[in-house]
């Protein structure tokens, strides 16, 4: 028997907050057949280092329940917010200053049952960024 084709059209795609550009991109990972509490969203900005610092500060000033951690990249925070149904949404933002990258990951309560789950996801993304965009001596990439 042949396997039925899997419809992946609604599984991932850009968030509807703002369009992707050369300096901003987003991805919404939807848990098909499960409530939104299983979803993960990723937003990333690639900016000149001073602008990246400004973006990081703007994010940390907009989100509720911020706890500055600074355990990922140059600076990082964890945020916890409740959705309209009372479920916690965990967020982790970080600034990789040498690369001019700011990342915000938000994770539903079923996918990330604790802030540590969201932090683990953020650390994985930062490890991938470091592999893809190495920083040479002197602070500039290849």
DSSP file (Angstrom, degrees, kcal/mol; ACC not computed):
  #  RESIDUE AA STRUCTURE BP1 BP2  ACC     N-H-->O    O-->H-N    N-H-->O    O-->H-N    TCO  KAPPA ALPHA  PHI   PSI    X-CA   Y-CA   Z-CA
    1    1 A X              0   0    0      0, 0.0     2,-0.3     0, 0.0     0, 0.0   0.000 360.0 360.0 360.0 136.6    0.0    0.0    0.0
    2    2 A X        -     0   0    0      1,-0.1     2,-0.2     3,-0.0     3,-0.1  -0.602 360.0-112.0 -80.9 141.5    1.2    3.5   -0.9
    3    3 A X        -     0   0    0     -2,-0.3     2,-0.1     1,-0.1    -1,-0.1  -0.478  34.4-108.1 -71.6 142.8    1.3    6.0    1.9
    4    4 A X        -     0   0    0     -2,-0.2    -1,-0.1     1,-0.1     2,-0.0  -0.448  42.3 -99.5 -67.3 142.5   -1.1    8.8    1.7
    5    5 A X        -     0   0    0     -2,-0.1     2,-0.5     1,-0.1    -1,-0.1  -0.363  34.8-126.8 -64.4 144.6    0.5   12.1    0.8
    6    6 A X        -     0   0    0     -3,-0.1     2,-0.9    -2,-0.0    -1,-0.1  -0.817  12.2-136.3 -95.5 127.9    1.1   14.4    3.8
    7    7 A X        +     0   0    0     -2,-0.5     3,-0.2     1,-0.2    -1,-0.0  -0.747  32.2 166.2 -84.2 107.6   -0.3   17.9    3.5
    8    8 A X    >>  +     0   0    0     -2,-0.9     3,-1.6     1,-0.2     4,-0.8   0.378  45.1 103.1-101.8   3.0    2.5   20.1    4.8
    9    9 A X  T 34 S+     0   0    0      1,-0.3    -1,-0.2     2,-0.2     3,-0.1   0.837  89.7  36.1 -57.8 -35.5    1.1   23.4    3.5
   10   10 A X  T 34 S+     0   0    0     -3,-0.2    -1,-0.3     1,-0.1    20,-0.1   0.325  97.4  83.6-101.4   8.6   -0.2   24.5    6.9
   11   11 A X  T <4 S+     0   0    0     -3,-1.6    19,-3.4     1,-0.2     2,-0.3   0.877 102.1   5.7 -81.4 -36.9    2.6   23.1    9.0
   12   12 A X  E  <  +A   29   0A   0     -4,-0.8     2,-0.3    17,-0.2    -1,-0.2  -0.953  70.0 128.0-141.3 161.7    5.1   25.9    8.7
   13   13 A X  E     -A   28   0A   0     15,-0.7    15,-3.4    -2,-0.3    -3,-0.0  -0.877  58.3 -57.7 166.0 168.0    5.2   29.4    7.2
   14   14 A X        -     0   0    0     -2,-0.3    13,-0.2    13,-0.2     5,-0.1  -0.296  56.0-109.8 -64.0 149.5    6.0   33.0    8.0
   15   15 A X        -     0   0    0     27,-0.2     3,-0.3     3,-0.1    11,-0.1  -0.324  22.0-124.2 -68.8 162.9    4.2   34.6   10.9
   16   16 A X  S    S+     0   0    0      1,-0.2     3,-0.1     3,-0.1    -1,-0.1   0.234  87.7  95.3 -96.0  14.0    1.7   37.3    9.9
   17   17 A X  S    S-     0   0    0      1,-0.3     2,-0.3     0, 0.0    -1,-0.2   0.927 102.0 -19.4 -73.1 -44.5    3.3   40.0   12.1
   18   18 A X  S    S-     0   0    0     -3,-0.3    -1,-0.3     3,-0.0    -3,-0.1  -0.971  78.3 -92.2-158.6 152.8    5.5   41.6    9.3
   19   19 A X        -     0   0    0     -2,-0.3     2,-0.1    -3,-0.1    -3,-0.1  -0.298  46.7 -99.0 -69.4 152.2    6.7   40.4    6.0
   20   20 A X        +     0   0    0     -5,-0.1     2,-0.2     6,-0.1     5,-0.2  -0.441  50.5 170.1 -65.6 141.7   10.1   38.8    5.6
   21   21 A X        -     0   0    0      3,-3.0     3,-0.1    -2,-0.1    -1,-0.0  -0.725  53.5 -82.0-137.2-173.4   12.9   41.1    4.4
   22   22 A X  S    S+     0   0    0     -2,-0.2     3,-0.1     1,-0.2    -2,-0.1   0.736 131.9  34.4 -67.1 -21.7   16.7   41.0    4.1
   23   23 A X  S    S+     0   0    0      1,-0.2    23,-2.1    22,-0.1     2,-0.4   0.494 119.3  46.9-112.6  -5.0   16.9   41.8    7.8
   24   24 A X  E     + B   0  45A   0     21,-0.2    -3,-3.0    -3,-0.1     2,-0.3  -0.999  53.7 163.8-140.7 139.4   13.9   40.0    9.3
   25   25 A X  E     - B   0  44A   0     19,-2.2    19,-2.8    -2,-0.4     2,-0.3  -0.990   9.5-171.5-149.2 151.8   12.4   36.6    8.9
   26   26 A X  E     - B   0  43A   0     -2,-0.3     2,-0.3    17,-0.2    17,-0.2  -0.948   6.0-164.8-140.1 161.0    9.9   34.5   10.9
   27   27 A X  E     - B   0  42A   0     15,-2.4    15,-2.7    -2,-0.3     2,-0.6  -0.970   7.6-155.9-149.1 132.2    8.6   31.0   10.9
   28   28 A X  E     -AB  13  41A   0    -15,-3.4     2,-0.9    -2,-0.3   -15,-0.7  -0.947   8.3-158.6-110.5 116.0    5.5   29.5   12.6
   29   29 A X  E     -AB  12  40A   0     11,-3.3    11,-1.9    -2,-0.6     2,-0.4  -0.838  15.4-161.7 -97.0 104.5    5.8   25.8   13.3
   30   30 A X        -     0   0    0    -19,-3.4     2,-1.1    -2,-0.9     9,-0.1  -0.692  17.9-133.9 -92.7 137.3    2.2   24.6   13.7
   31   31 A X    >   -     0   0    0     -2,-0.4     3,-2.0     4,-0.2     7,-0.1  -0.775  29.4-138.2 -88.8  99.3    1.3   21.3   15.4
   32   32 A X  T 3  S+     0   0    0     -2,-1.1     3,-0.1     1,-0.3   -21,-0.0  -0.348  83.6  11.1 -63.1 130.9   -1.2   19.9   12.9
   33   33 A X  T 3  S+     0   0    0      1,-0.3     2,-0.3    -2,-0.1    -1,-0.3   0.532 114.9  90.0  79.9   5.7   -4.1   18.3   14.6
   34   34 A X  S <  S-     0   0    0     -3,-2.0    -1,-0.3     1,-0.1    -3,-0.1  -0.894  84.3 -90.9-128.7 160.1   -3.2   19.7   18.0
   35   35 A X    >   -     0   0    0     -2,-0.3     3,-2.0     1,-0.1    -4,-0.2  -0.177  44.5 -99.4 -66.4 165.4   -4.1   23.0   19.7
   36   36 A X  G >  S+     0   0    0      1,-0.3     3,-2.2     2,-0.2    72,-0.2   0.677 113.6  81.8 -60.1 -18.4   -2.0   26.1   19.3
   37   37 A X  G 3  S+     0   0    0      1,-0.3    74,-1.7    71,-0.1    73,-1.4   0.617  89.0  55.9 -64.2  -9.8   -0.4   25.3   22.7
   38   38 A X  G <  S+     0   0    0     -3,-2.0    -1,-0.3    72,-0.2    -2,-0.2   0.423  89.5 106.7 -97.5  -2.1    1.8   22.9   20.7
   39   39 A X    <   -     0   0    0     -3,-2.2    69,-2.6    -4,-0.1     2,-0.4  -0.350  50.8-159.5 -81.8 158.4    3.1   25.6   18.3
   40   40 A X  E     -BC  29 107A   0    -11,-1.9   -11,-3.3    67,-0.2     2,-0.4  -0.995   3.8-162.9-132.9 139.1    6.5   27.3   18.2
   41   41 A X  E     -BC  28 106A   0     65,-2.8    65,-2.5    -2,-0.4     2,-0.4  -0.971   1.8-165.4-124.1 141.8    7.3   30.6   16.5
   42   42 A X  E     -BC  27 105A   0    -15,-2.7   -15,-2.4    -2,-0.4     2,-0.4  -0.992   5.7-178.2-128.3 129.1   10.7   31.9   15.6
   43   43 A X  E     -BC  26 104A   0     61,-2.5    61,-2.5    -2,-0.4     2,-0.4  -0.982   6.8-176.2-124.0 139.6   11.6   35.5   14.7
   44   44 A X  E     -BC  25 103A   0    -19,-2.8   -19,-2.2    -2,-0.4     2,-0.4  -0.997  10.6-167.0-142.0 135.3   15.1   36.6   13.6
   45   45 A X  E     -BC  24 102A   0     57,-2.7    57,-2.2    -2,-0.4     2,-0.5  -0.964   4.4-164.0-117.4 135.6   16.7   39.9   12.8
   46   46 A X  E     + C   0 101A   0    -23,-2.1     2,-0.2    -2,-0.4    55,-0.2  -0.957  33.9 149.4-119.1 108.5   20.1   40.3   11.1
   47   47 A X        -     0   0    0     53,-3.4     2,-0.1    -2,-0.5    -2,-0.0  -0.783  56.0 -74.9-133.8 169.3   21.2   43.9   11.6
   48   48 A X    >>  -     0   0    0     -2,-0.2     4,-2.4     1,-0.1     3,-0.7  -0.481  60.7-105.7 -61.8 142.8   24.2   46.1   12.0
   49   49 A X  H 3> S+     0   0    0      1,-0.3     4,-2.0     2,-0.2     5,-0.1   0.811 118.8  49.1 -49.6 -42.2   25.4   45.5   15.6
   50   50 A X  H 3> S+     0   0    0      1,-0.2     4,-1.8     2,-0.2    -1,-0.3   0.901 113.5  47.0 -64.7 -39.9   24.2   48.8   17.1
   51   51 A X  H <> S+     0   0    0     -3,-0.7     4,-2.5     2,-0.2    -2,-0.2   0.845 108.5  56.0 -69.2 -34.2   20.7   48.3   15.5
   52   52 A X  H  X S+     0   0    0     -4,-2.4     4,-2.6     2,-0.2    -2,-0.2   0.912 106.0  51.0 -63.8 -41.4   20.7   44.7   16.8
   53   53 A X  H  X S+     0   0    0     -4,-2.0     4,-2.4    -5,-0.2    -2,-0.2   0.919 110.6  49.2 -60.1 -44.0   21.2   46.0   20.3
   54   54 A X  H  X S+     0   0    0     -4,-1.8     4,-2.4     2,-0.2    -2,-0.2   0.906 110.8  49.8 -62.4 -42.2   18.3   48.5   19.8
   55   55 A X  H  X S+     0   0    0     -4,-2.5     4,-2.6     2,-0.2    -2,-0.2   0.917 110.4  50.1 -63.7 -43.4   16.1   45.7   18.5
   56   56 A X  H  X S+     0   0    0     -4,-2.6     4,-2.7     1,-0.2    -2,-0.2   0.933 112.0  47.5 -59.8 -46.4   16.9   43.5   21.5
   57   57 A X  H  X S+     0   0    0     -4,-2.4     4,-1.4     1,-0.2    -1,-0.2   0.885 110.6  52.3 -64.7 -37.8   16.2   46.3   23.9
   58   58 A X  H  X S+     0   0    0     -4,-2.4     4,-1.1     2,-0.2    -1,-0.2   0.931 111.3  47.2 -63.0 -45.1   12.9   47.0   22.2
   59   59 A X  H >X S+     0   0    0     -4,-2.6     4,-1.8     1,-0.2     3,-0.9   0.944 111.2  49.7 -60.5 -48.3   11.8   43.4   22.4
   60   60 A X  H 3< S+     0   0    0     -4,-2.7    -1,-0.2     1,-0.3    -2,-0.2   0.766 111.7  50.5 -66.1 -22.9   12.8   43.1   26.1
   61   61 A X  H 3< S+     0   0    0     -4,-1.4    -1,-0.3    -5,-0.2    -2,-0.2   0.676 111.5  47.7 -84.2 -18.4   10.8   46.3   26.8
   62   62 A X  H << S+     0   0    0     -4,-1.1     2,-0.2    -3,-0.9    -2,-0.2   0.777  95.0  80.6 -92.2 -30.2    7.6   45.1   25.0
   63   63 A X  S  < S-     0   0    0     -4,-1.8     3,-0.5    -5,-0.1     2,-0.1  -0.545  74.7-125.3 -88.9 144.0    7.2   41.6   26.4
   64   64 A X  S    S+     0   0    0     -2,-0.2    16,-0.5     1,-0.2    -1,-0.1  -0.405  85.1  23.7 -80.5 159.6    5.6   40.9   29.8
   65   65 A X  S    S-     0   0    0     14,-0.2    15,-0.5     1,-0.2     2,-0.2   0.839  79.5-178.5  61.4  37.7    7.2   38.9   32.6
   66   66 A X        -     0   0    0     -3,-0.5     2,-0.4    13,-0.2    13,-0.2  -0.499  14.1-177.0 -74.9 134.7   10.8   39.5   31.4
   67   67 A X  E     -D   78   0A   0     11,-2.5    11,-2.0    -2,-0.2     2,-0.3  -0.926  23.3-137.7-130.6 106.7   13.6   37.9   33.4
   68   68 A X  E     +D   77   0A   0     -2,-0.4     9,-0.3     9,-0.2    11,-0.0  -0.485  33.6 163.4 -67.4 124.7   17.1   38.9   32.1
   69   69 A X        -     0   0    0      7,-2.4     8,-0.2    -2,-0.3    -1,-0.2   0.763  22.7-162.1-112.1 -41.4   19.2   35.7   32.1
   70   70 A X        +     0   0    0      6,-1.9     7,-0.1     2,-0.1    -2,-0.1   0.851  52.6 121.6  54.5  39.2   22.2   36.4   29.8
   71   71 A X        +     0   0    0      1,-0.1     2,-0.4     0, 0.0    -1,-0.1   0.358  61.7  59.8-109.6   3.6   23.0   32.7   29.5
   72   72 A X  S    S-     0   0    0     21,-0.1    23,-0.4    23,-0.0     3,-0.2  -1.000 113.6 -37.5-130.3 133.2   22.7   32.6   25.7
   73   73 A X  S    S-     0   0    0     -2,-0.4    23,-0.2     1,-0.2     3,-0.1  -0.148 112.5 -33.3  55.4-144.8   24.9   34.6   23.3
   74   74 A X  S    S-     0   0    0     21,-2.1     2,-0.3     1,-0.3    -1,-0.2   0.892 131.0  -3.6 -76.4 -40.7   25.7   38.2   24.4
   75   75 A X  E     + E   0  95A   0     20,-1.4    20,-2.5    -3,-0.2     2,-0.3  -0.983  69.2 174.9-148.2 151.8   22.5   38.8   26.3
   76   76 A X  E     - E   0  94A   0     -2,-0.3    -7,-2.4    18,-0.2    -6,-1.9  -0.994   8.3-167.7-156.9 159.3   19.3   36.9   26.7
   77   77 A X  E     -DE  68  93A   0     16,-2.4    16,-1.9    -2,-0.3     2,-0.4  -0.961  15.0-139.8-142.6 160.6   15.9   37.0   28.5
   78   78 A X  E     -DE  67  92A   0    -11,-2.0   -11,-2.5    -2,-0.3     2,-0.4  -0.974  20.8-170.5-118.6 138.1   13.0   34.7   29.3
   79   79 A X  E     - E   0  91A   0     12,-3.0    12,-3.1    -2,-0.4     2,-0.4  -0.974   7.2-163.1-128.6 144.2    9.5   36.0   29.1
   80   80 A X  E     + E   0  90A   0    -16,-0.5     2,-0.3   -15,-0.5    10,-0.2  -0.994  15.3 168.7-130.0 128.0    6.2   34.3   30.3
   81   81 A X  E     - E   0  89A   0      8,-2.2     8,-3.8    -2,-0.4     2,-0.4  -0.939  28.7-126.1-133.4 153.7    2.8   35.5   29.1
   82   82 A X  E     - E   0  88A   0     -2,-0.3     6,-0.2     6,-0.2     2,-0.1  -0.862  19.6-138.5-102.5 137.0   -0.6   34.0   29.4
   83   83 A X    >   -     0   0    0      4,-2.9     3,-2.5    -2,-0.4     6,-0.0  -0.311  41.7 -87.7 -79.8 174.1   -2.8   33.5   26.3
   84   84 A X  T 3  S+     0   0    0      1,-0.3    -1,-0.1     2,-0.1    -2,-0.0   0.753 130.3  53.9 -58.0 -24.0   -6.6   34.3   26.5
   85   85 A X  T 3  S-     0   0    0      2,-0.1    -1,-0.3     3,-0.0     3,-0.1   0.444 122.3-105.4 -88.9   0.0   -7.3   30.7   27.7
   86   86 A X  S <  S+     0   0    0     -3,-2.5     2,-0.3     1,-0.3    -2,-0.1   0.510  73.8 140.6  90.7   4.7   -4.8   31.1   30.6
   87   87 A X        -     0   0    0      1,-0.1    -4,-2.9    -5,-0.0    -1,-0.3  -0.602  54.3-114.8 -80.7 141.6   -2.1   28.9   29.1
   88   88 A X  E     -E   82   0A   0     -2,-0.3     2,-0.5    -6,-0.2    21,-0.4  -0.565  21.5-159.2 -77.6 136.7    1.5   30.1   29.5
   89   89 A X  E     -E   81   0A   0     -8,-3.8    -8,-2.2    -2,-0.3     2,-0.4  -0.980  12.7-151.3-111.0 121.6    3.5   31.1   26.4
   90   90 A X  E     -EF  80 107A   0     17,-2.4    17,-2.8    -2,-0.5     2,-0.4  -0.763  13.7-171.4 -94.8 139.4    7.2   30.9   27.1
   91   91 A X  E     -EF  79 106A   0    -12,-3.1   -12,-3.0    -2,-0.4     2,-0.4  -0.977  10.4-170.3-130.0 144.6    9.5   33.2   25.2
   92   92 A X  E     -EF  78 105A   0     13,-2.5    13,-2.8    -2,-0.4     2,-0.4  -0.993   7.7-176.7-133.0 127.1   13.3   33.4   24.9
   93   93 A X  E     +EF  77 104A   0    -16,-1.9   -16,-2.4    -2,-0.4     2,-0.3  -0.939   5.0 178.2-119.8 145.6   15.0   36.3   23.3
   94   94 A X  E     -EF  76 103A   0      9,-2.4     9,-2.3    -2,-0.4     2,-0.5  -0.996  21.1-143.7-147.1 156.1   18.7   36.7   22.7
   95   95 A X  E     -EF  75 102A   0    -20,-2.5   -21,-2.1   -23,-0.4   -20,-1.4  -0.973   2.6-166.5-116.5 123.8   21.3   39.0   21.2
   96   96 A X  E >>> - F   0 101A   0      5,-3.4     5,-1.9    -2,-0.5     4,-1.1  -0.848  15.4-173.8-105.0  90.7   24.3   37.7   19.4
   97   97 A X  G >45S+     0   0    0     -2,-0.8     3,-0.6     1,-0.2    -1,-0.2   0.871  75.0  54.3 -59.9 -45.1   26.2   41.1   19.3
   98   98 A X  G 345S+     0   0    0      1,-0.2    -1,-0.2    -3,-0.1    43,-0.2   0.841 117.8  37.5 -61.4 -29.9   29.2   40.1   17.1
   99   99 A X  G <45S-     0   0    0     -3,-0.6    -1,-0.2     2,-0.1    -2,-0.2   0.552 106.4-125.0 -95.3  -9.6   26.9   38.7   14.4
  100  100 A X  T <<5 +     0   0    0     -4,-1.1   -53,-3.4    -3,-0.6     2,-0.4   0.863  61.4 144.6  67.5  36.1   24.2   41.4   14.8
  101  101 A X  E   < -CF  46  96A   0     -5,-1.9    -5,-3.4   -55,-0.2     2,-0.4  -0.909  31.7-174.3-115.6 134.8   21.5   38.8   15.3
  102  102 A X  E     -CF  45  95A   0    -57,-2.2   -57,-2.7    -2,-0.4     2,-0.4  -0.992   9.6-171.7-122.4 133.8   18.5   39.0   17.5
  103  103 A X  E     -CF  44  94A   0     -9,-2.3    -9,-2.4    -2,-0.4     2,-0.4  -0.978   9.9-171.5-127.9 138.9   16.3   35.9   17.9
  104  104 A X  E     -CF  43  93A   0    -61,-2.5   -61,-2.5    -2,-0.4     2,-0.5  -0.987   6.2-174.2-128.6 122.3   12.9   35.6   19.7
  105  105 A X  E     -CF  42  92A   0    -13,-2.8   -13,-2.5    -2,-0.4     2,-0.4  -0.962   1.8-170.3-113.9 129.5   11.4   32.1   20.2
  106  106 A X  E     -CF  41  91A   0    -65,-2.5   -65,-2.8    -2,-0.5     2,-0.4  -0.962   6.0-171.8-119.3 143.2    7.9   31.7   21.6
  107  107 A X  E     -CF  40  90A   0    -17,-2.8   -17,-2.4    -2,-0.4   -67,-0.2  -0.996  21.1-119.0-141.7 129.4    6.6   28.3   22.6
  108  108 A X     >  -     0   0    0    -69,-2.6     4,-3.0    -2,-0.4     3,-0.4  -0.189  32.6-106.8 -67.5 160.4    3.2   27.1   23.6
  109  109 A X  T  4 S+     0   0    0    -21,-0.4   -71,-0.1     1,-0.2    -1,-0.1   0.772 117.2  50.2 -61.7 -31.0    2.5   25.6   27.0
  110  110 A X  T  4 S+     0   0    0    -73,-1.4     3,-0.3     1,-0.1    -1,-0.2   0.839 116.4  40.8 -78.3 -31.8    2.1   22.0   25.8
  111  111 A X  T  4 S+     0   0    0    -74,-1.7     2,-0.6    -3,-0.4    -2,-0.2   0.891 126.7  33.1 -80.7 -42.9    5.4   22.1   23.8
  112  112 A X     <  +     0   0    0     -4,-3.0    -1,-0.3   -75,-0.4   -22,-0.1  -0.871  65.8 176.0-116.6  95.3    7.4   23.9   26.4
  113  113 A X  S    S+     0   0    0     -2,-0.6     2,-0.3    -3,-0.3    -1,-0.1   0.679  72.2  23.4 -76.3 -15.8    6.1   22.9   29.8
  114  114 A X  S >> S-     0   0    0     -3,-0.1     4,-1.1     1,-0.1     3,-0.9  -0.954  84.6-109.3-140.9 161.2    8.8   24.9   31.5
  115  115 A X  H 3> S+     0   0    0     -2,-0.3     4,-2.3     1,-0.2     5,-0.2   0.838 116.7  65.4 -58.3 -31.1   10.9   28.0   30.7
  116  116 A X  H 3> S+     0   0    0      1,-0.2     4,-2.3     2,-0.2    -1,-0.2   0.840  95.7  56.6 -61.5 -32.7   13.9   25.6   30.5
  117  117 A X  H <> S+     0   0    0     -3,-0.9     4,-1.8     2,-0.2    -1,-0.2   0.931 109.2  45.2 -62.7 -44.7   12.3   23.9   27.5
  118  118 A X  H  X S+     0   0    0     -4,-1.1     4,-2.2     1,-0.2    -2,-0.2   0.888 111.3  53.0 -66.2 -39.1   12.2   27.2   25.7
  119  119 A X  H  X S+     0   0    0     -4,-2.3     4,-2.5     1,-0.2    -1,-0.2   0.901 106.2  54.1 -62.6 -40.9   15.8   28.0   26.7
  120  120 A X  H  X S+     0   0    0     -4,-2.3     4,-1.9     1,-0.2    -1,-0.2   0.914 108.6  48.8 -60.0 -42.9   16.9   24.6   25.3
  121  121 A X  H  X S+     0   0    0     -4,-1.8     4,-2.2     1,-0.2    -1,-0.2   0.919 110.9  50.5 -61.8 -43.2   15.3   25.5   22.0
  122  122 A X  H  X S+     0   0    0     -4,-2.2     4,-2.4     1,-0.2    -2,-0.2   0.896 108.2  52.2 -63.4 -39.7   17.0   28.9   21.9
  123  123 A X  H  X S+     0   0    0     -4,-2.5     4,-2.4     1,-0.2    -1,-0.2   0.888 107.8  52.5 -64.1 -37.9   20.4   27.3   22.7
  124  124 A X  H  X S+     0   0    0     -4,-1.9     4,-2.0     2,-0.2    -2,-0.2   0.930 109.9  48.1 -62.6 -45.0   20.0   24.9   19.8
  125  125 A X  H  X S+     0   0    0     -4,-2.2     4,-2.3     1,-0.2    -2,-0.2   0.907 111.6  50.2 -63.9 -39.4   19.2   27.8   17.4
  126  126 A X  H  X S+     0   0    0     -4,-2.4     4,-2.5     1,-0.2    -1,-0.2   0.902 107.7  53.0 -66.6 -38.8   22.2   29.8   18.7
  127  127 A X  H  X S+     0   0    0     -4,-2.4     4,-1.6     1,-0.2    -1,-0.2   0.910 110.5  48.3 -59.7 -41.1   24.5   26.8   18.2
  128  128 A X  H  X S+     0   0    0     -4,-2.0     4,-2.4     2,-0.2    -2,-0.2   0.898 109.7  51.9 -66.2 -40.7   23.3   26.5   14.6
  129  129 A X  H  X S+     0   0    0     -4,-2.3     4,-2.8     1,-0.2    -2,-0.2   0.919 107.7  52.2 -61.1 -43.7   23.9   30.2   14.0
  130  130 A X  H  < S+     0   0    0     -4,-2.5    -1,-0.2     1,-0.2    -2,-0.2   0.863 111.8  46.9 -62.3 -35.7   27.4   29.9   15.3
  131  131 A X  H  < S+     0   0    0     -4,-1.6     3,-0.4    -5,-0.2    -1,-0.2   0.902 117.5  41.5 -70.3 -41.0   28.1   27.1   12.9
  132  132 A X  H  < S+     0   0    0     -4,-2.4     2,-0.3     1,-0.2    -2,-0.2   0.808 125.4  32.7 -78.2 -30.5   26.5   28.9    9.9
  133  133 A X  S  < S-     0   0    0     -4,-2.8    -1,-0.2    -5,-0.2    -2,-0.1  -0.623  78.4-170.4-128.6  72.3   28.0   32.3   10.6
  134  134 A X        -     0   0    0     -3,-0.4     2,-0.6    -2,-0.3     8,-0.6  -0.306  17.5-134.7 -64.2 147.9   31.4   31.9   12.2
  135  135 A X  B     -G  141   0B   0      6,-0.2     6,-0.2    -5,-0.1     3,-0.1  -0.915  19.0-148.1-104.3 124.2   33.0   35.1   13.6
  136  136 A X    >   -     0   0    0      4,-1.7     3,-1.9    -2,-0.6     4,-0.2  -0.337  39.4 -71.7 -83.5 170.9   36.7   35.5   12.7
  137  137 A X  T 3  S+     0   0    0      1,-0.3     3,-0.3     2,-0.2    -1,-0.2  -0.410 124.8  40.5 -60.0 133.7   39.3   37.2   14.9
  138  138 A X  T 3  S-     0   0    0      1,-0.1    -1,-0.3    -2,-0.1     3,-0.1   0.366 124.0 -89.1 101.3  -3.5   38.5   40.9   14.9
  139  139 A X  S <  S+     0   0    0     -3,-1.9     2,-0.4     1,-0.2    -2,-0.2   0.485  92.6 114.1  85.7   2.9   34.7   40.4   15.0
  140  140 A X        -     0   0    0     -3,-0.3    -4,-1.7    -4,-0.2    -1,-0.2  -0.887  59.8-127.5-112.2 142.6   33.9   40.2   11.3
  141  141 A X  B      G  135   0B   0     -2,-0.4    -6,-0.2    -6,-0.2    -1,-0.1  -0.069 360.0 360.0 -73.3 179.9   32.6   37.1    9.6
  142  142 A X              0   0    0     -8,-0.6    -1,-0.1    -6,-0.0    -7,-0.1   0.492 360.0 360.0 -64.2 360.0   34.1   35.5    6.5
